[in-house]
Amino acid sequence: MKMLSPQQVAEITGLPYSKALLLIKNMNHLQINNRYYVSETTLRAFLNPDTPMLIKED
């Protein structure tokens, strides 16, 4: 299982770093201190949902 950082998620999705981090925080993620990681399989499942979703910034 490959773990992805927000920078890698940003490169894969084409989103800015801040939006990639927001996505990761809304997924099942791993947090070590102030660093966030998400598995590649979790990212794929999250980006292909069965129903539409809305993510809001606070």
Secondary structure, DSSP 4 states (H G I P E B T S, - for coil): --EE-HHHHHHHH---HHHHHHHHHTSS-EEETTEEEEEHHHHHHHHS-SS-------
